[in-house]
Amino acid sequence: MKPFKRTDRIASEIRGALAMLILSEIEDPRVRMGVVTGVKVTADMSLCRVYVRSIQGDAQGKAELLAGLQKSSAFLRRELAQRVSMLRMPKLEFYYDDVPDQAARVEELLFHIPKPPKEAVASKKIAVVEEVADVVVPEDAAKPEDAVEPEEAEGAAEPDDAKVQTPRRYPPMPRSARAGDRKPRRE
């Protein structure tokens, strides 16, 4: 099995070719400041979503970049058809990539969260440790009926015919499923 799908390989090829075309072939100043950040191709290879980002980063640069790419999409598609070997070149749709802006916004929000004082953190840690200790080994917990006290098991002399039975965790395997009881296969 291949490590990734055919659409991923084609998207990677289209991304590289588009980046080169935008840098070298297109003379529109609106498009020259654009960077291709991602390409996704649909499963039927009829549509290619191209995610771009403006180096300027402002709203006006974003609108101009998308307008310039839409205007030159026929040229880009024709040039891609010559550079990428495909039976039919997918239609190009351009989208502005907002992921870096969203990541920066989340990072800014996380940066402005006030940190609790160290004394409060230390006291909470101690309280949590005490609660866990109470849950793990409660002093007044009832012992199971099948449990054997260590003093009783070691020091008590029991008759040979009396055996201490420990509770089973899993039901016994059926006799037919045991490894030594299998019948040889016929060939």
N, C-alpha and C positions, 0 to 999 in steps of 0.2 A: 504494500500500500504506500502511496506517495505521501510525503509529509505535509503537503498542502494542496489545495485544490487548483485546478487549471485557471479558474477566474483570478485567483491570487497571483499566479505567475503572469498572466496577461496584464493585470492591473499594475504590477511592478514595472513591466516593460513600457506600458503607456505612460506611467508617471515619469520615468527617466526621459523618454522621448519628448514629452510635453515640456519638461523643465528645460531641455536643450532648445526646443523651439521658441519658448518664451524669451530665453536669454539671447538667442542669436538671430532668429528669423523675423520676429514681429517688431515693427518699427513704431507702433503706437505707444506714445509716452505713458498712457494710462495703464498699459499692461506691463511695461518694462519693470515696474516696481512690485510685481507680483511674484509669489513663491507658491509652488505646488506642494501642499502638505499631505495630501492623500488622494487615492483613486480607488473607487469601488466599482466593479463590473457586475451587472446582474447575471444570474445563472444562465439565462438564454442568450447572453452576449449582445443584447440589443441596445443596452443603455449603459453609459459610463458616467458615474458621478465623480466630478473632479472638485476637490476641496482646495481652495486657494486662500492665501493670506496676503495682505498688503504690508509692505515693509514700513510704510508710513503709520499705519495703525489707526488713523482717524476715520470718522464716519464718511467724510467726503471721499477719501482715498478708497474706501471699501466700495462705495457706489460706483465710482469711476472705474475701478478694476473690473467689477462684474459687468458693467456696460461694455467696456472694451473687449473683454473675453467673449461676450455674447456676439458682438459685432464680428469678431475674427474666428468664430467657431467653425465656419465652413472651411476656411483656410487651414486651420489646425487639424480638422478631420481629414482633409485631403493629404496633408503632409504626413500625418500619422499613418495613413493607409500605405504610403510609400516606405515608411521606416519600420513599421511593425507588420510582420507577415501574418495576416488574418484574411479569411475569406470575405468577411464583411466587417467594416469598421463600425463600432457602436456609435450611437448618437451621443454627443457630449453635452452634459448639463453641468453648470458651474455653480458652486455654493461657497459662501464665505465660511471659513473655519473659525468658529468662536471658542473652541476648546481651550486655547491658551488664555483667553480673557476670563473664562469661567474658572480655570485653575488659579489664576492670579487673585480673583475675587475670593475664592474659598481660603486661599492662603492668608489673605489680608484679614478675613474674619477670624481665622484661627489665631492669628497673631495678636488680635485685640481682646481675646478672652482673658479675663483677669486670673492670675494664678493664685491658688489658696496659700495662706501662710504655712510655713514649715511646721509650726506647732500643731496646727489642725490636721495636717497630713499624718504626722507621727502619732497623734492620739487616735486617729481613725485606724491606722495600721495595728496598733496595740489592741484596740477593741475588736477588730476583725480576727486577729490571732486568737484572742480569748474565746470568741464565739466558735471558731473552728475547733479549738481544743475541747470545748464543751460538746460539740457535735460528734467528734471523733471518739472520745473516751468519756462518756458521761459517768459520773461516780455512782449514781443511783439507778443505773440501767438494769433492767431485768435480764438475767442470763437465759439463753435458750435451754430447753429441757435436754437436748441431746449433747450439750457441751460437757466436756469432762474436765474437772479441775486438775491441774498439774500435780498437786500433792496426792490426790486420790489415785491417779494413774500410776505414779512411780512407786509410792510407798506401800500401797495396799496389796496384800497378797491375795490373789484371787485363785479360785480353783481352776484347773486346766480346762475343764469343759466350758467354763463361762468365758465368753469372748466379748470384748467391748466392740460394739458396732458403731461405726462412724456413719453419719448420714451421707447418702450418695448425692452428688450434685447433678448427675445426668442419669437418665434411665439406661439400663443395660442394653447392649446391642443385641439384636436378634441373632440366634445361632447361625442362620444362613449367611449373615453379613460378615462373620469373622473370617479373617484371612486364611487360617489353616483349614477351614471346613469347606472350601470351595472345590467344586468338582472340576477336573481338567476339561478343557474345551475340546470339542470334536473338530477335527480338521478334514 
